[in-house]
Amino acid sequence: MMKIPSGGDSSRVFDNLVQLMLQNCKWCEQLPMLGHLPRLKLLWISGMDKIRSIGNEFYGIGDGSTSNGVRPFPALKVLGFRSMKSLLELKATPVGDIRGRIKSLPDQLQSLTTLKTLNIVYFNGMEALPEWLGNLSSLKYLGFWDCDNLKYLPTATAMRRLSKLTEIRIRGCPFLRANCAKGSGSEWSKISHLPYIHIRELG
């Protein structure tokens, strides 16, 4: 199977699903839209060798919210990824009603060493990025969107380990934006060597 079906009236049969494990679907190339499942508490995805991108279509969102105004994965407590050997792009966003409470990125992300693009969106309870971010040695692009309380990048040592990183983009994120101000911000020295730096307010 190249693609797991999702959407439409047929998806309602899964509305009572509480736990879901997708494992070793070696030929599946696209994850289904799962963010609409109202009672799902645990989602574990592993051994999906052909999956290259996890973005808005997985969460069922567009510009931060679902089409009907409901946040993705409203009941989810555990989200895990493992052995995703082809994953190149990931949008990490808090799920359910936890935007202001989650304090850090999921530890499972540090195993995604082939990841080239990482967007971190709406982590409003997080003030600093973890040191293990430096383990994502294939990362080329790092983006931050609307993380209202984020202030600090990983240490300079961790940032230097991101030897392939060429671009960073900060949108919103008032504290991080100030700390990454050219020449004067406390975090500027960690990113000043990058060829592409984009920092802007909302809008």
N, C-alpha and C positions, 0 to 999 in steps of 0.2 A: 504494500500500500504506500503510495507516494504522498497522500494527503489524508488527514483525518477529517471527516465531514463535520461541519458546525453551522450554526445559524438556522433560521427558519423555525417553523412550528415543531419540527421533529426534535429540536434541542430541548423542548420543555420536559421531555421524559427524564432529563437529568437534573431537574430543579431540586430534587430531594437528595442529591448526591452530597455526601459529607467528606469522603476521602477519595482521592484519585491518584493512582500511580501509573505513569506512562514510562515503560522501561523497555529498552532494547528493541525499539522499532527502527531497525537499522536503515530502512529505505524511506522512511517518512521525511519529507522535505519541508513541511510546514505544520506548525502547531495549530490546533483549532482555536477558535475564540472561546475562552473559558471564563473571562472576567464577569460574565453575566450570571454565573451560577450563584444563587442567593444563599445557599447553605453550606457551600464547600468550605471546609476548615483546614484540610491538609492536601497539598498538591506537591508531588515529588516527580521530577522529570529527570531521567538518566538514560545514558546509552543511546541517545538519538543522534546517530553519527552524521546524518545529512542536514540537520538543522543549522542554518547559517545566520539567521536573524530572528530576534524576539523583540517585537515592537508593539505599536498601538493595536495592531490587529489581534494580538494575543490577549491583551487586556480588554479589548472591545471599546477603546476610547478614541477620541479625537480632540486634540488640544486640551487634554487633562480631564475630560469627563466623558461619560457614555452619552449616547445620543438621546437617552431619555432622562438624563440628569442624575442617574444613579452611579455611585462610585464603583470601580471594578472590585471584584472579590470582596463583597461587603462583610463576609463572615470569616475570611481566611486568617488562620493563625500561623501556619507553617508553609513556607514556600522554599523548596530545595532544588538545586541543579547539580548534576554530577555527570562526569564523563561525556561532555558535549564537545567532542574533538573538532568539529567543524565550525563551531559558533564564532562568528566574527563581529556581530553587532548586538548589543543588548541595551534596552531601555529599562532602567531600574526605577520603579516608582512605588511608593508605599501603597498598600491596598487596604480596602475597607475604610473605616473611620479612624485612621491612625496617623494622619499626616503630621500632627503636632506632637505625637508621643514617641515615635520611633527615634532612637538615639544613634543608630549606626547602620551601616550597610550590612546585609546578610553575609555572614562569614563564608557561606558556600560559594560566593562569587570569586573568592581568591583562587579557586581551582581552575578558573577559566583562562588558562594561560595562552590560548590562541586568540583571545578576544582582541579585536583591532579598534572597535568603536564602543564607547561607553557613555551613555547619557544618564545623568542623575537628576531626577525631577521630583519636586515637592517633598523633599526630606526636611520638613520644617523643624523637627526636634533635634537635628544633628548639628553640632557645632564644629566638629573636626573630622577630617577623613582618616580612616585607619592606616596604620603603617603598612599593612599587608597589600595596600594598593600598588606598592612598588613591585609586587610579584607578578603583575600583569604585564609581562615583558614584551608582548606583541602589540601593546596598545599604541595606536597612532593618533587617536582623537579622543579628547575628554571634554564632556560638556556638562554644565550645571545650569539648571533652569528652576527659578523660583524656590530656592532653598533659603527660606527667610532668615534663619539663624546660623547658617553655615559661615564660619569665620576663617578656618585654617585648612590648608592643604596638608598632606603628609609631610614628614620631615624632609629636609634637603637631601638626605641620604636616600630616602625612598624615592624621591622624585628623580634623582640621578639614575636609579635603576630602570626607569622608564626610558630606555635609550632610543626607542623608536618613536617616541611621542613627538609630534611636530605641530599639533594644533590644540589649543584650549579655547573654549567658548563659555562665557559667563553671562547669563541673562537674568535680570533681577538680582537676587542674592545680595542685598545691600551691604552686608558686613564683608563678605568675601570680595565683593567688587571694590570696596574701599581699601581692603588689605592688599589687593593686587594692583593698586594704582601704580602706574609707571614711575619708578624712581623713588617714590615715597612710601609705598605700602610695605608692611612687614613681610608679606608673602611674595613680593615682586621678584626678589632674587632667585626664587625657586622656579620661576617660569620665564625669566628674562631671556634665556637662551633659545626659546622656541621661535621658529620663524613666523608662526601665525597665532596671534593673540587677539581675541575678539571679546570686548567687555562692553556691555550696554545695560541701560535701565530697562524696565518693562516697556512693552509696546513695540 
